[in-house]
């Protein structure tokens, strides 16, 4: 069964052309083979029936000829036995007559025997035996046959008893005298015509050569001809007489016919006919392979026809395959172009068949896809800026956009341009076009955050990014007559830190925008006064790898920071704050696991202060990594991971929490699971029900949007999966006690751009 499933799976995995080739070949071969087998079987039956009838007819002809021969012998025997001279002489004992009378009587008997001898052919000997054991014979050679016929051995074999029990006046049988001599014997009783008393016996010996002569005249082919008497002794042409029948006579039903037997492991066809005169069975047997030798030629012809038919079907199927697979290959080529991001191709529809309908559907899909690419791009960038993204999600976005983050360098830049003069708003569209064209150089993906703000995610080293950025700034100043400013976050080696780089760039943007910016450079970086600069990027990476339980990466980041401090020393209070933040986060994680034995000591902060004041940063930093590995590592190993189905379910919720149709049934249907089973398993592994989990995530995202964006309440409702903004307001108030508007008033927008100036940050090239 496993082999069958593997074969079916491999068949389904092959190309459509191969499937059609295999299907046509298999069906053609199966059909023609079935037809060949059935026709061959039918021809075999016809040949067998025809040959069987011919063999039976030949045997009938043979038995008819033998009957005439035997009837002539019997008629001659009757003439001899009931002639007046023989009746008179055998009435008494001729051996008791006087010399002359005995001689005369013997002469008369021999005259009768010679007369009969002259009228017959194929006779070896004729014997007349009276009841006084006097024997009169004529034979072709001298033999002691009379002595044998009158001896006790012959009587003990029961020949005369068989003659007496015979229905007719004569009894025919085969007699094997010794290894060299055998005869076909006819025994005939002699009765007195007056009182019907037994007065003697007539025995006629016929040469077996007579049978061979009759058989050769029939021309019965390559088979074997046999005659089996009633006692089971058989005479086989060319082999002589032997005890034992070549076939089982009990299996030969009816007076004549044909059947099949197996002899020596080879099948034989046997035709037979029973002779009423002698009680013998005439048998003609021939190997079945000889009978069916013409069938071999028929099978050879069928094989040739099968080959020619398959060849013709192959040619026809090749034409059909070309008409079907040709358009499909073109369609596959277009699909691959779409996978590479090329959406300009279209399928040329020529006919109105299913392929034509498929082509129309494909072209329609491309039209829709061209409209959806900007949305997918925006969704990718928003996802990178707002949350961590799994490897599977990232690869799916890269596949859809034909864009790949190939280098281990990630940095976010926010581009801000001042509002143009009234009536000159078209320059913003030109600015967006210039930003989009920057993507053609590779390693950059962009999105428009607001009318005059753009986000660029850089996947190239900083020097390459600056070279591209300077060209863009010059183009915006010269061709678009705009005043652009770029705010660049820190660079990271993992895409998971794009959000952190974005927050850094956003912080620069918030504190550098002012009315006096004309005097400022056009590109702003996070400050490089390292002696007083807090290592945000290192802290972000350390916290991320702590949450992931990747202590090797924690150690690598710590060593990188240690190497940097050796080159550019940072003030000890700054590094003490850094290590305190790491210890605080570690203790928070240990508390969340609920393991009191693994938590830090209650006075950990005091001990840390003393250690920071006594020991260098290098030792304290490495000690922290060892402490985290020792305390947090075992707890992370014990943490139960979600099953693949629930992990996919959680990913689906985080991906589609903005879908109003998101429900248990919807998610279970997409995952291919039973809704009740999925709901129970979700609550068991996640700890809360599906609806509660979705509601919590929607609330979290809604509050974030209300705090950080100027979106309208209706837009926020749409983004978190509520089609009705009124219902969203009721739901929000039930869960928070505040309406969305009240919540926003209590949380200042992080996206607002305050008109303040700050000396923080360093400046770079103009």
C-alpha positions in Angstrom: 0.0 0.0 0.0 2.9 2.4 0.8 4.5 1.7 -2.6 1.1 2.4 -4.2 0.8 5.7 -2.4 4.4 6.7 -3.2 3.7 5.8 -6.9 0.5 7.9 -7.0 2.3 10.8 -5.3 5.2 10.7 -7.8 2.7 10.5 -10.6 0.9 13.6 -9.4 4.2 15.4 -8.9 5.2 14.9 -12.6 4.5 17.5 -15.2 1.2 17.7 -17.1 2.9 16.5 -20.3 4.4 13.5 -18.7 1.0 12.7 -17.0 -0.7 12.8 -20.3 2.0 10.7 -22.0 1.8 8.1 -19.3 -2.0 8.1 -19.2 -2.4 7.7 -23.0 0.3 5.0 -23.1 -1.1 3.2 -20.2 -4.7 3.3 -21.4 -3.7 2.4 -25.0 -1.5 -0.5 -23.7 -4.2 -1.7 -21.4 -6.9 -1.6 -24.1 -4.9 -3.2 -26.8 -3.5 -5.8 -24.4 -7.0 -6.7 -23.2 -8.3 -6.9 -26.7 -5.3 -9.1 -27.8 -5.8 -11.4 -24.8 -9.5 -11.8 -25.4 -9.1 -12.3 -29.2 -6.2 -14.7 -28.7 -8.3 -16.7 -26.2 -11.2 -16.7 -28.7 -8.9 -17.8 -31.6 -7.5 -20.5 -29.3 -11.0 -21.8 -28.7 -11.8 -21.8 -32.4 -8.6 -23.6 -33.3 -9.1 -26.1 -30.6 -12.7 -26.7 -31.6 -11.7 -27.0 -35.3 -8.8 -29.4 -34.7 -10.8 -31.4 -32.2 -13.6 -32.0 -34.8 -11.0 -32.9 -37.5 -9.3 -35.3 -35.2 -12.6 -37.0 -34.2 -13.6 -37.2 -37.8 -10.3 -38.9 -38.7 -10.7 -41.3 -35.8 -14.2 -42.1 -37.0 -12.8 -42.8 -40.5 -10.1 -45.0 -39.0 -12.6 -46.9 -36.8 -14.9 -47.4 -39.8 -12.0 -48.9 -41.8 -11.0 -51.1 -38.9 -14.6 -52.2 -38.5 -14.8 -53.3 -42.1 -11.6 -55.3 -41.7 -12.8 -56.9 -38.5 -16.3 -57.6 -39.9 -14.6 -59.4 -42.9 -12.6 -61.5 -40.5 -15.8 -62.3 -38.4 -17.8 -63.2 -41.5 -15.0 -65.5 -42.7 -14.9 -67.0 -39.3 -18.6 -67.6 -39.3 -18.4 -69.2 -42.7 -15.6 -71.5 -41.4 -17.2 -72.4 -38.1 -20.6 -73.2 -39.5 -19.6 -75.0 -42.7 -21.0 -78.5 -42.8 -17.6 -80.1 -43.0 -16.2 -78.3 -39.9 -19.4 -79.0 -38.0 -19.3 -82.6 -38.9 -15.6 -83.1 -38.1 -15.7 -81.2 -34.8 -18.7 -83.2 -33.6 -16.4 -86.0 -32.6 -12.8 -86.6 -31.6 -10.8 -86.7 -34.9 -7.8 -88.1 -33.2 -9.7 -91.3 -32.5 -10.4 -92.0 -36.2 -8.5 -94.6 -38.2 -5.5 -93.6 -40.1 -7.0 -92.9 -43.5 -10.1 -91.3 -42.1 -8.1 -89.2 -39.7 -5.9 -88.0 -42.5 -8.9 -87.2 -44.7 -10.6 -85.3 -41.9 -7.5 -83.3 -41.1 -7.1 -82.4 -44.7 -10.6 -81.2 -45.0 -10.1 -79.0 -41.9 -6.9 -77.6 -43.3 -8.5 -77.0 -46.7 -11.1 -74.8 -44.9 -8.4 -73.0 -43.0 -6.4 -72.3 -46.2 -9.5 -71.0 -47.9 -10.1 -68.6 -45.1 -6.4 -67.7 -45.1 -6.5 -66.9 -48.7 -9.5 -64.6 -48.4 -7.9 -62.4 -45.6 -4.8 -60.3 -45.3 -2.7 -59.3 -42.3 -3.3 -62.6 -40.6 -0.4 -64.1 -38.6 -2.1 -67.3 -37.7 -5.4 -69.2 -37.5 -6.1 -71.8 -34.9 -9.0 -74.3 -34.5 -9.2 -76.1 -31.3 -11.8 -78.8 -30.6 -13.1 -79.8 -27.3 -10.6 -82.7 -27.2 -7.6 -80.3 -27.3 -6.9 -81.1 -31.0 -5.3 -78.0 -32.5 -5.3 -77.1 -36.3 -3.3 -74.1 -37.3 -2.0 -72.1 -40.2 0.7 -69.4 -39.4 3.3 -67.4 -41.1 6.0 -68.9 -38.9 6.5 -71.8 -36.6 5.4 -71.2 -33.1 4.4 -73.1 -30.0 1.1 -71.2 -30.0 -1.1 -74.3 -30.0 0.6 -75.6 -27.0 0.1 -72.3 -25.3 -3.5 -72.1 -26.3 -4.2 -75.4 -24.7 -2.0 -74.9 -21.7 -3.0 -74.2 -18.2 -1.4 -70.7 -18.3 -3.7 -69.5 -21.1 -6.7 -70.9 -19.4 -5.6 -69.3 -16.1 -5.5 -65.9 -17.8 -9.2 -66.3 -18.4 -9.4 -65.8 -22.1 -12.0 -68.5 -22.7 -14.0 -67.2 -19.7 -14.0 -63.7 -21.2 -15.2 -65.2 -24.5 -18.0 -66.9 -22.7 -19.0 -63.6 -20.9 -18.8 -61.6 -24.1 -22.1 -60.2 -25.5 -21.1 -61.2 -29.1 -19.8 -64.4 -30.6 -16.2 -63.1 -30.7 -13.8 -61.4 -28.3 -11.0 -59.1 -29.4 -7.9 -58.4 -27.3 -4.2 -57.7 -27.3 -1.9 -60.5 -26.2 1.8 -60.0 -25.4 3.5 -63.3 -25.6 6.9 -62.1 -24.6 9.1 -59.0 -24.9 9.5 -59.5 -28.7 6.1 -60.9 -29.8 2.6 -59.5 -29.4 -0.6 -60.2 -31.3 -4.1 -58.9 -31.8 -6.2 -61.9 -31.0 -9.8 -62.7 -31.9 -11.5 -65.5 -30.0 -14.6 -67.1 -31.4 -16.6 -70.0 -29.9 -17.8 -72.8 -32.1 -21.3 -74.2 -31.3 -23.0 -77.3 -32.7 -25.8 -76.1 -34.9 -28.1 -79.0 -33.8 -27.9 -78.7 -30.0 -25.8 -75.5 -29.6 -23.2 -77.3 -27.5 -19.7 -75.9 -27.5 -17.6 -78.0 -29.8 -14.4 -75.8 -30.1 -12.8 -72.4 -30.5 -11.4 -70.4 -33.3 -8.4 -68.1 -32.6 -7.2 -65.7 -35.2 -4.0 -63.7 -34.7 -3.8 -60.4 -36.5 -0.4 -58.7 -37.0 -0.2 -55.2 -35.4 1.4 -54.0 -38.6 -2.1 -53.9 -40.0 -3.0 -51.1 -37.6 0.1 -49.1 -38.6 -1.0 -49.4 -42.2 -4.5 -48.0 -41.4 -3.0 -45.3 -39.3 -0.5 -44.2 -41.9 -3.3 -44.0 -44.5 -5.1 -41.4 -42.2 -2.2 -39.0 -42.1 -3.1 -37.8 -38.6 0.0 -35.6 -38.2 2.5 -35.4 -35.4 0.3 -37.0 -32.7 0.3 -40.4 -31.2 -2.3 -43.1 -32.1 -3.3 -45.7 -29.6 -5.9 -48.5 -29.3 -6.9 -49.5 -25.8 -8.9 -52.7 -25.2 -11.4 -53.3 -22.5 -8.8 -54.8 -20.2 -6.6 -51.7 -20.3 -3.9 -53.1 -22.6 -2.9 -50.5 -25.2 -1.3 -50.7 -28.6 0.5 -47.5 -29.6 1.5 -46.9 -33.2 5.3 -47.3 -33.5 5.7 -48.5 -29.9 3.8 -51.8 -29.8 1.7 -53.3 -27.0 2.1 -52.2 -23.4 0.1 -52.6 -20.3 -1.5 -49.4 -19.1 -3.6 -46.9 -21.0 -1.9 -43.6 -22.1 -5.0 -41.8 -20.9 -7.6 -42.3 -18.1 -10.5 -44.0 -19.9 -12.9 -43.0 -17.1 -12.4 -39.4 -18.1 -13.5 -40.1 -21.7 -17.2 -39.7 -21.5 -19.5 -40.4 -24.5 -18.9 -42.4 -27.5 -16.5 -39.9 -29.1 -15.1 -36.4 -28.5 -12.0 -34.6 -27.4 -10.5 -33.4 -24.2 -7.3 -32.0 -22.6 -5.0 -33.9 -20.3 -1.6 -33.3 -18.8 1.2 -35.8 -19.4 4.8 -35.3 -18.1 4.0 -31.7 -17.2 2.9 -30.8 -20.8 -0.7 -30.4 -21.9 -2.1 -32.7 -24.6 -5.2 -32.6 -26.7 -6.8 -36.0 -26.9 -9.5 -37.1 -29.4 -11.2 -40.5 -28.9 -13.8 -42.8 -30.3 -15.2 -46.1 -28.9 -15.7 -49.1 -31.2 -18.8 -51.1 -30.4 -17.6 -54.2 -32.3 -14.4 -54.7 -30.4 -15.1 -52.7 -27.3 -11.8 -50.8 -27.9 -11.2 -47.1 -27.5 -9.3 -45.4 -30.3 -7.2 -42.5 -29.0 -5.2 -39.8 -30.9 -3.2 -37.5 -28.6 -1.1 -34.5 -29.7 0.8 -31.8 -27.7 -1.3 -28.7 -27.4 1.7 -26.6 -28.6 1.5 -28.3 -31.9 -2.2 -27.8 -32.2 -1.8 -24.1 -31.4 1.3 -23.5 -33.5 -0.8 -21.1 -35.7 -1.7 -19.2 -32.6 1.9 -18.2 -32.1 1.9 -16.5 -35.5 -1.3 -14.8 -34.5 0.2 -13.5 -31.3 3.3 -12.3 -33.2 0.9 -10.4 -35.5 -0.9 -9.0 -32.5 2.4 -7.7 -31.0 3.2 -6.0 -34.3 -0.2 -4.5 -34.4 0.1 -3.4 -30.8 3.4 -1.7 -31.5 2.0 0.1 -34.6 -1.1 1.1 -32.7 0.9 2.6 -29.8 3.1 4.4 -32.3 0.0 5.9 -34.0 -1.5 6.8 -30.6 1.8 8.4 -29.6 1.7 10.6 -32.7 -1.9 11.6 -32.1 -1.3 12.2 -28.4 1.8 14.3 -29.2 -0.4 16.6 -31.4 -3.0 16.8 -28.6 -0.4 17.5 -26.0 1.0 20.2 -28.1 -2.3 22.0 -28.3 -2.8 21.7 -24.6 0.6 22.0 -23.0 1.8 24.7 -25.4 -0.5 27.4 -23.9 0.1 26.0 -20.4 3.9 26.4 -20.8 3.4 30.0 -21.8 1.2 30.4 -18.8 3.8 28.9 -16.5 6.4 31.2 -18.0 4.2 34.2 -17.3 3.7 33.0 -13.7 7.5 32.8 -13.2 7.8 36.3 -14.5 5.1 37.4 -12.0 7.1 35.6 -9.2 10.1 37.8 -10.2 8.0 40.9 -10.0 7.3 41.5 -13.7 3.6 42.1 -14.1 3.6 43.6 -17.6 3.1 40.2 -19.4 -0.3 39.0 -20.6 -1.6 35.7 -21.8 -2.7 35.7 -25.4 -6.2 34.2 -25.6 -6.9 32.6 -29.0 -9.8 30.2 -28.3 -12.9 30.0 -26.1 -12.1 26.7 -24.5 -11.0 26.1 -20.8 -7.5 27.3 -21.6 -8.9 30.5 -23.0 -11.0 31.0 -19.8 -7.9 30.3 -17.7 -6.0 32.9 -19.7 -8.7 35.5 -19.1 -8.7 34.7 -15.4 -4.9 35.0 -15.3 -4.9 38.4 -17.1 -7.6 39.6 -14.7 -5.5 38.4 -11.7 -2.5 40.4 -13.0 -4.6 43.5 -13.3 -5.7 43.0 -9.7 -2.2 42.2 -8.6 -0.8 45.4 -10.1 -3.3 47.3 -8.1 -2.4 45.4 -4.9 1.5 45.7 -5.0 1.6 49.1 -3.3 -0.6 47.8 -0.5 1.7 44.7 0.0 4.7 47.0 0.1 3.1 49.3 2.6 2.0 46.3 4.7 5.6 44.9 4.7 7.1 48.3 5.8 4.5 48.9 8.5 5.1 45.3 9.8 8.8 45.9 10.0 8.4 49.3 11.7 5.8 48.1 14.3 6.7 44.6 15.3 9.1 41.7 15.0 8.5 39.5 11.9 9.0 35.7 11.5 11.3 34.4 8.9 8.4 32.8 7.1 6.5 36.1 6.9 9.5 37.9 5.6 10.2 35.3 2.9 6.5 35.5 1.8 6.7 39.3 1.5 10.0 39.1 -0.4 8.4 36.6 -2.8 5.4 38.8 -3.5 7.4 41.9 -4.0 10.4 40.3 -5.7 12.6 42.0 -3.2 15.2 40.3 -0.9 17.1 41.6 2.1 20.5 40.0 1.3 23.0 41.9 3.4 23.3 41.8 7.2 22.9 45.5 7.5 19.6 47.2 8.4 19.1 50.9 8.9 16.0 53.2 8.7 16.0 56.7 7.3 13.1 59.2 7.6 13.0 61.8 4.8 11.2 65.0 5.6 10.4 67.8 3.1 8.9 71.2 4.0 5.5 71.9 2.7 5.7 73.5 -0.8 4.1 76.9 -1.6 0.4 76.9 -2.2 -0.5 75.9 -5.7 2.7 73.9 -6.1 1.6 70.6 -4.5 2.6 68.5 -7.5 6.2 68.7 -6.5 5.4 66.2 -3.7 4.3 63.7 -6.3 7.6 64.3 -8.1 9.4 63.7 -4.8 7.7 60.4 -4.3 8.7 59.4 -7.8 12.3 60.2 -7.1 12.2 58.2 -3.9 10.7 55.2 -5.7 13.4 55.4 -8.4 16.0 55.0 -5.7 14.9 51.4 -5.2 16.2 50.5 -8.7 19.8 50.7 -7.2 18.9 47.7 -5.0 19.1 47.3 -1.2 16.4 49.9 -0.5 12.7 49.7 0.0 10.5 52.8 0.5 7.1 53.9 1.6 5.2 57.2 2.0 4.2 57.8 5.6 2.6 61.2 5.1 2.3 63.9 2.4 5.8 65.2 3.1 7.3 62.2 4.9 9.0 59.1 3.5 10.5 56.0 5.1 13.5 54.3 3.6 14.7 50.9 4.9 18.3 50.5 3.9 19.8 47.1 3.3 23.3 48.2 2.4 26.4 49.6 4.2 26.1 53.2 5.4 28.7 54.5 2.9 26.6 53.2 0.0 23.4 54.5 1.5 24.9 58.0 2.0 26.1 58.1 -1.7 22.6 57.3 -2.9 21.0 59.7 -0.3 23.2 62.6 -1.4 22.1 62.2 -5.0 18.4 62.0 -3.9 18.8 65.2 -1.8 20.4 67.1 -4.7 17.6 66.0 -7.0 14.9 67.1 -4.6 16.5 70.5 -4.2 17.3 71.1 -7.8 14.5 69.5 -9.8 11.7 69.7 -7.3 12.7 72.9 -5.5 12.1 71.3 -2.1 14.0 71.5 1.1 14.6 67.9 2.3 16.0 66.6 5.6 17.1 63.0 6.4 17.0 61.5 9.8 19.0 58.2 10.1 18.7 55.6 12.9 21.4 53.3 14.0 22.5 50.4 11.8 21.9 46.8 12.9 22.9 43.3 11.7 19.4 41.8 12.0 16.1 42.7 10.4 14.4 42.3 13.8 16.0 45.6 14.8 14.4 47.7 12.0 11.8 48.8 14.5 14.5 50.1 16.9 16.3 51.9 14.1 13.0 53.5 13.1 12.3 54.6 16.7 15.7 56.3 16.8 15.2 58.0 13.5 11.7 59.1 14.6 13.2 60.6 17.8 15.6 62.6 15.8 12.8 63.8 13.6 10.7 64.9 16.6 13.5 67.0 18.1 15.2 68.4 15.1 12.3 69.9 13.2 12.1 73.7 13.8 11.7 77.0 12.1 15.5 77.5 12.2 16.4 74.4 10.3 17.6 76.4 7.3 20.9 76.8 9.2 21.1 73.1 9.9 22.7 70.4 7.7 20.3 68.2 5.6 21.3 64.8 7.1 21.1 64.0 10.9 22.5 60.9 12.7 22.2 59.7 16.2 25.0 61.4 18.2 28.6 60.1 18.2 29.7 61.7 21.4 30.3 58.2 22.7 31.5 59.2 26.0 28.0 60.4 26.9 26.0 58.5 24.3 23.8 55.7 25.5 24.3 52.4 23.5 20.7 52.0 22.5 21.4 49.7 19.6 23.4 47.3 21.8 20.7 47.4 24.5 18.0 46.7 21.9 19.9 43.7 20.5 20.7 42.3 24.0 17.1 42.5 25.1 15.9 40.8 21.9 18.3 37.9 22.2 17.5 37.5 25.9 13.8 37.2 25.0 14.8 34.7 22.3 17.0 32.7 24.6 19.9 33.0 22.2 22.8 33.4 24.7 25.5 32.9 22.1 24.3 36.0 20.3 24.1 37.8 23.7 27.7 37.0 24.2 28.6 38.1 20.7 26.9 41.5 21.1 28.5 42.0 24.5 32.0 41.3 23.0 31.2 43.7 20.2 30.3 46.4 22.8 33.5 45.7 24.8 35.6 46.1 21.7 33.9 49.4 20.9 34.5 50.7 24.5 38.2 49.9 24.2 38.3 52.2 21.1 36.0 54.9 22.3 35.5 54.9 26.1 32.0 55.6 27.4 31.4 57.3 30.7 31.0 54.7 33.5 27.6 56.0 34.7 26.3 55.4 31.2 27.5 51.8 31.1 26.3 51.2 34.7 22.9 52.3 33.6 23.2 49.9 30.6 24.0 46.9 32.8 21.4 47.8 35.4 18.8 47.8 32.6 19.9 44.4 31.5 19.8 43.0 35.0 16.4 44.5 35.5 15.0 42.9 32.3 16.5 39.6 33.3 14.9 39.7 36.7 11.6 40.6 35.1 11.8 37.5 32.9 12.6 35.3 35.9 9.6 36.7 37.8 7.4 36.0 34.8 8.4 32.3 34.8 7.3 32.1 38.4 10.4 30.2 39.6 11.4 31.7 42.9 14.6 29.7 43.1 15.9 31.1 39.9 15.2 34.8 40.7 17.9 37.3 41.6 18.5 38.0 45.2 16.2 40.6 46.8 19.2 43.0 47.2 20.5 42.4 43.7 20.5 46.1 42.9 22.7 46.9 45.9 25.1 44.1 45.1 25.2 45.2 41.5 26.1 48.8 42.4 29.0 47.6 44.6 30.2 45.3 41.8 30.0 48.0 39.2 32.0 50.3 41.3 34.8 47.7 42.0 35.1 45.8 38.7 35.6 46.8 35.1 32.8 46.7 32.5 34.4 43.8 30.6 34.1 41.5 33.6 30.6 42.7 34.6 29.3 42.4 31.0 30.6 38.8 30.6 29.4 37.9 34.1 25.9 39.1 33.1 25.8 36.8 30.0 27.0 33.9 32.2 24.3 34.7 34.8 21.6 34.9 32.2 22.7 31.6 30.6 22.7 29.9 34.1 19.4 31.3 35.5 17.3 31.8 32.4 18.5 29.0 30.1 17.0 26.1 32.0 13.6 27.9 32.3 13.5 28.5 28.6 14.2 24.9 27.9 11.3 23.9 30.1 9.0 26.3 28.3 6.4 24.3 26.3 6.4 25.3 22.7 3.2 25.7 20.8 2.2 22.9 18.5 2.6 23.7 14.7 -1.2 24.2 14.2 -1.6 26.6 17.1 1.6 28.4 16.1 0.1 28.9 12.6 -3.1 30.0 14.3 -1.4 32.6 16.4 0.5 33.8 13.3 -2.8 34.0 11.4 -4.4 36.1 14.1 -1.4 38.5 14.2 -1.5 38.7 10.4 -5.3 39.2 10.0 -6.5 40.8 13.3 -7.7 43.7 11.0 -10.0 41.3 9.1 -13.7 41.7 10.3 -14.4 38.1 9.3 -11.7 36.7 11.7 -13.3 34.1 13.9 -12.8 30.5 15.1 -14.6 29.0 12.1 -12.7 31.3 9.7 -9.3 30.4 11.2 -10.1 26.7 11.4 -11.2 26.6 7.8 -7.9 28.3 6.6 -5.9 25.9 8.7 -7.8 22.8 7.6 -8.9 21.9 11.1 -12.2 21.2 12.9 -13.5 24.3 14.6 -14.3 22.7 17.9 -11.0 20.9 18.1 -9.0 24.1 17.1 -10.9 26.2 19.7 -10.2 23.7 22.5 -6.5 23.2 21.5 -6.0 27.0 21.2 -7.3 27.6 24.8 -5.3 24.7 26.2 -1.9 25.9 24.7 -2.3 29.7 24.7 -4.2 29.9 28.0 -7.1 32.0 26.7 -9.9 31.4 24.3 -9.6 32.4 20.6 -12.0 35.3 20.8 -10.4 36.6 24.0 -7.0 36.4 22.3 -8.2 38.2 19.2 -9.9 40.9 21.3 -6.8 41.5 23.4 -4.7 41.9 20.3 -7.2 44.2 18.7 -7.3 46.3 21.9 -3.5 46.5 22.0 -3.3 47.6 18.4 -6.2 50.1 18.7 -4.6 51.8 21.8 -1.3 51.9 19.9 -2.9 53.6 16.9 -4.8 56.0 19.1 -1.5 57.0 20.9 0.9 57.1 18.0 -1.1 58.1 14.9 -3.5 60.9 14.0 -5.9 58.5 12.3 -9.6 59.1 12.6 -11.6 56.9 14.9 -13.3 55.2 11.9 -9.9 54.5 10.4 -8.6 53.0 13.6 -11.7 50.8 13.8 -11.1 49.6 10.2 -7.5 48.7 10.9 -8.3 46.6 13.9 -11.2 44.7 12.3 -14.3 46.7 13.1 -16.5 47.6 10.1 -18.8 49.7 12.3 -17.0 52.5 14.1 -20.0 53.0 16.6 -19.7 49.3 17.7 -16.0 49.8 18.0 -16.5 52.8 20.4 -19.0 50.8 22.5 -16.6 47.8 22.6 -13.6 50.0 23.5 -15.4 51.7 26.3 -16.6 48.4 27.7 -13.1 47.2 27.9 -11.2 50.3 29.0 -13.9 52.6 30.6 -13.0 55.3 28.2 -14.2 56.2 24.7 -11.5 56.2 22.0 -11.6 60.0 22.0 -11.1 60.2 25.7 -8.3 57.6 25.5 -6.5 59.7 22.9 -6.8 62.9 24.8 -5.1 61.3 27.7 -2.2 60.0 25.5 -0.3 62.6 23.4 0.4 61.5 19.9 3.9 60.3 19.4 3.6 61.2 15.7 3.0 64.9 16.3 6.0 67.0 15.4 6.6 69.6 18.2 8.3 72.8 17.2 11.2 72.6 19.5 14.9 72.6 19.0 17.4 70.3 20.7 21.1 70.2 20.6 21.1 66.4 20.7 22.4 64.4 17.7 25.4 64.9 15.5 25.4 66.5 12.1 26.9 65.0 9.0 27.6 66.1 5.4 25.5 68.8 3.9 
